[in-house]
Amino acid sequence: GLESRGFRVTRLNTYTTQPVVVQGPEALALMGSTDVATFGSPSAVRAWTEVTHCRPLAACIGDTSRVAAEDSGFDRIYAPNKPGISGWAEVTVAAIRDLLGLQAAT
């Protein structure tokens, strides 16, 4: 559409999904003992659930990842109201604080 309006367009493929390659029993053991997992996309949630039954606290970058986590059996999911890196960081900290039984910072 942009090219038809006179713009020069250069496509940069900066993101792609790849199959998960588990690096052996140590990686699976670490995944199985994880307390908080962070997910930046629904495909990341699916990749996690394809290799482990562990469903730790999930800190998601936004709503689409949150929905994927819900659909995949995660019970405790943290996601910001507005998707993005800063909100993702905030909900990750919130998940860790809750895990540790700490009060939210004021």
C-alpha positions, 0 to 999 in steps of 0.5 A: 500500500505504501509503495503505491502511494510513492513511498520507498519500502524496505522490509526488515524481517526482525522477528521470526518464530523457530521451533524450540530446541531443548538443550537437554535434561538440565534445561528441562529441569530448570524449566520444571523448577521455574517460579516465574516465566516471562512471555513476549508472544503467544508463540513463546507460550506455546513453545513453553507448553510443548516441552514442559508441563510446568505452569509457573507464574506467567508475566506476559508482555500484553493481552495476546500472550495473556490469553495464550497463557490462560488457554495453556493452563497457567493459573496466575498470569500477570499482564500490563493494561497497555502492552509494552516493555516497561509494563512487561517489566513492571508485571514481572517485578509484581509477579516476583514480589507476590511470589516472595510475599512482598508488598508492592512498592509505593 
